Amino acid sequence: MTDNEKAFVNDAARQLLHAAAHSMDVQHVLDTAHSILKLPIVLNDTFFSKITSSGTEGIEPKDLRRNDDDDVPSRRRWMQSMQKATEPLIDSEGKSPYRVMCYDVRVQNNIELAKLSIYETRPFNSTDSQILKLLASSLACVLYHSDLLKCNSPNQALSDMLRSLINREIKVEELRCSMQYFDIPEESPWEILIMQDIEENTSNYPSIQMYFFNTFGGASIVMENSIVCLLNEPLRNSKLKSLKYFLKCHSMQGGLSRTFYRLEQLRDYYLQAFFVLQRCRMEDEILLLYENCFMEDIIQNCSSARDPISFCRPEILKIWEYDKKYNTQLISTLEIYCQCMCNMAETARVCFLHYNSIKYRLRLIKEISGIDKINSKDLFEFMFSLAVLRQEWGDPADN
């Protein structure tokens, strides 16, 4: 950069910081930048909805948009490149007569507030990138003390937090500072939903994210070939049916974590949702909850250390072997008996059997394994053992 260019950038910095400090007005800062750059400037939120602009008079709105509505993969690549960019980014793919340079407006802790778009009505020169960075810094100062984005800033902040927490890129102190600024409650019910296209086609993910936000709220990011959503209104009650319908309409599958209450726990619940999504794909289901398969998750984690069968109660193994040898149904009877909290009458009703038939089977179970009275500890260990056996060996009748 020449001495003249350095002087130009320094003067621009002085003007922009003066505009930010003395007016605390976004429009004034943009107008100042436009007078320096002589280029149209648009300020968008992180969903690319326009907030305000400067210097776009006389330019048709269609000319300020990327003209690739019929080219979804192109738009998707462009959005991904913007998310990863650390420097001002020139659009080399856009078909609009005005190529656009995009830049993120951020505050401390990397919370993204907005996106700047500069449109090329003249060739970009060597000072434009520097001035754009100064403009972004000035806008961050104004927006940080402004209510302009308060309506949707929490959701934008959550999107950044979501990625940072999953990747373990944010400290607890930074997280709490950001939550305090954006008025995000320290303890609130959260859930993680991970969605994935059935055919792993990611080109329509941006539109699905927008539809999902409009329907269910929360924040979302794209990670690899999935959409990860952070929801601050649990879906387990009235909205669960709507979620299943949403996934079906968009040819998606989803895994939903348990509800948690502190954002610093997010990564563990992300792993829950990720595990559930894998089960979803294995079982060809549209939606599964972690409650549906948490036992399998425990078993899988156990199996990484040792043979999971070693965790099973030996009495259950004896019954399983008996079923396999004589083609009986004692394992399933015991499982239902445990699920019915050791109530024989309820077990008979669920099994569609006579009370005496259940009584006979339980007596046979006692003779084979020694299982008689079942306390709460036994109940848990039996159910865990049964889940392990079904996971590892399947049903005795199938072996």
Secondary structure, 3 states (H helix, E strand, C coil): CCHHHHHHHHHHHHHHHHHHHHHCCHHHHHHHHHHHHCCCEEEECCCCCEEEEECCCCCCHHHHCCCCCCCHHHHHHHHHHHHHCCCCEECCCCCCCCCEEEEEEECHHHCEEEEEEEECCCCCCCCHHHHHHHHHHHHHHHHHCCCCCCCCHHHHHHHHHHHHHHCCCCCHHHHHHHHHHCCCCCCCCEEEEEEEECCCCCCCHHHHHHHHHHHHCCEEEEECCEEEEEECCCCCCCCHHHHHHHHHHCCEEEEECCCECCHHHHHHHHHHHHHHHHHHHHHCCCEEEHHHHHHHHHHHHHHCCCCHHHHCCHHHHHHHHHHHHHCCCHHHHHHHHHHCCCCHHHHHHHHCCCHHHHHHHHHHHHHHHCCCCCCHHHHHHHHHHHHHHHHHCCCHHHC
